[in-house]
Amino acid sequence: MISARALQFSYPVRPGEQRFTLSLPEWEVPAGGRVALFGPSGCGKSTLLNLIAGVLVADAGSLSVAGGDVCAMSEAERRAWRIRKMGFVFQDFPLVDYLPAEENVLLPYRLNAALSLDAGARHRARDLLALLGLGDKTGRRPNELSQGERQRVAIARALVTQPSVLLADEPAAGLDPERTVALMEHLEGLCSEFGLTLVLVTHDPALLDRFELRLAVAEL
């Protein structure tokens, strides 16, 4: 599902600045695998996540994700591939205030002309909300939902396009231990249900026991 070889990436720097370089000689994640990217703040976890998503492009090496050679794609090809293959969950799980839960889930179809908002997409949105315990709240707006409920709406939005890979960037940041466990159980259950590959960024060592695959980005 994810295969990296001799991957190298550096951010441009101005004179006097220290160059940040990420180097990944070899890395494999099987389809349906769950991997944690961990390390201190600023070590490059989100950078690697953005390389996997094709938001950033490596300077050298190869990176294959969900059947696509990310390094060989044009910008337009990467965007189309990302829309088809990737789901994203962020720590602030932003929702549109004036849209009800179901329409927030369907937002990717409003923003991307490449996606077709048909009856099947609406059916998936309702099924996902029901699966996440929100079947009776499809018409509620974000300010009528608890933090945990808003978070689950964001998870449903990440999955409604039927991605192959779910990328989660510090989704548990700022949550108490009980909510963190609930979040992880939702993510793990959904990834198992739909056969998704999960790549999760965290600086929390308490989460690492939940992952068989781990990558210490600080050591790259």
N, C-alpha and C positions, 0 to 999 in steps of 0.2 A: 504493500500500500504506500509506504514512504521509503525511499531509498536515496541516500546521499553518498556521493563519492568526491573526495578532495574538494569539498565545498569551502569557498573563501568569500568573505564579505568585509568591506571596510566603509565607514562613513567618510565623506569628504571632510577635510580639516583645513582650517586657516593657519597661517604661520604662527608658531608658538603653541598651538594646541596639540594635545596628545591624541594620536590616532587610535580609534577603537577598531579592533579586528576580531572577527569571529572565524574560526577555522574548524571544520568538521571533516576529519579524514574519511570516516566510514560510519554509516548509521542505517539501521534497518528497523522498520516497524511493520509487523504483519497486518493484513486486513482484519479489522475487528479488534485490533490491539488497543490498549489504553496506556498512554505514556505520560509521565509527569516531567516537565522541564522545570528544574529548580535551581536555586542559587540566590545570592543577595541582590538587592535592587541595583540596577545598572549593569548587570553582568552580561546582558544580551538575550535574555529569555524571550522578550517580546520581539526582538529583532529576528530570532530564529522562527518565531511564529509567523511573522510577516513574510519571511522568505518562503515558508511552506505555503502560505496563501498566495504567493505571487505578487504581493504588494511591493516588496523589495525584490531586486534581482541580484543574484550572486555575481561577484566579479570573476570567479573561476569555478570549475568543477561542474558536477551534474546533480540534479535534484529531480527525482520522479515522484509524483504524488497522485494517487488515484488514477493511474494510467496516463498521466500527462507529464511531458518533459518540460518542467517549468522554465528552465534556463533557455530553452530553445524557442519559446513562444514570443510573439510580439505583444505589445501592451494590450491591444484589442483582444487578442486571443486569450491572454491571461485573465482579462476581465470576464469574458464570456465563460471561460472554464471555471473561474471562481464562483460565478453565479450558479452554475450547474452543480458543482462538486462540494462547495464549502458551506458550513453553517458556523455562525459566530455567536459566542456568549461573552459579554464583557462584564467587568465588575460593577459598573453603574447601570447596567441593563436599561438603557434609555427607551422610554415609550413616548408616543405622541399623546399629549394630555387630552386633546379633544376627541380622540378616537376610542371607541369601545374595544374591549379585549380582542374580539374576533378580528376587527379591522386592523388592530396593531399586529396581530399574528400575520395577517395577509399583506402587511406593508411592503415586503420585498416585491410583490407582484405589481404594486402601484409605482415603485421606483425603477423597475427594470423592464424595459420593453421586450426583452428576450423571454420573459416569463409570461405565460398565458393564465390569466385569472379566470378559471372556468369552474364548473360545478365540482370537479374533482378536488381542486385546491380548497374550495370552501368546505368540502366534506372533511378533508385532512385537517384543516384548522380546527373544526369543531371536535373531531376525534382526539386531536392532541390536547386540546383544552380539557376534554372529559378525562383523558388518561392522566392528566396532571391535577385532577380534582377540581377543575374550574368549569365543569359542564353547565352549571347553573349561573355562571357569571360572564357569559360571552358578551352580554350587552353592557357590562359595567366599565366605566372609564377608570383610568389609573388612580385618580384621587379617591375612588370608591373601593379600592383594593388595598390590602395590607402589603407590606414590603415583600413578604414571601410570595404572595399571589402575583405581584408585579413581576417578580423574578421568574415565576413559572410561565407567565405570558411571554417573557423574553426568550425562554427556552423553547417554547412552542414555536415562536417566530423563527428561531434558528433551524428548526427541523422541518418546517412546513414545505420547503422546496425539495425535500427528499435528498439531502446531501450524502456524500460518501464519508466525509470527514467533518468532525465537530471540533472547532478550535475554541478553547476557553481561556481567556486571559485574566488571571487572578479573579475568578468569579466569586470566590469566598472572602475576598478582602473586605474587612470591616464587619463581617458577620460574627455573631457569637457562636460558641461551639455547637449549640443545638441546631441553629439554622445552617451552619456549615455541614453538619452531618446530613440534614434533610436535603440540602442542595446536592451533595455528592450522591446520595441515594437516588435522587431523581435522574441525575446525569448518567449514572451507571446503569440504572434500570432501562432508560431509553436507548442507550447505546447497545445494550444487549438485545432489546426488543427489535431494533431496526438494523442490527449488524454494523453499527458505525465504528469507525476508528476515532478515538478520542485523544487529542493532544491538549494537555492542560498545563498552563503556566502557574507556578506558585512559588512563594518564598516561605511557605508554612511547612516545616518539617513534619508536623502532625498528620499531614495529608499523604505523606509518602508511603505509609504502610498500606494504603488502598490501591497502590499501583505495583504491578509486577515489573513494568518497564519504567526506568528512570534515566534521566540524562542530566548530569550536573553541568549546566551551561557555564558556570564559573571556571570550569577546568578546560574549556575549549580554547 
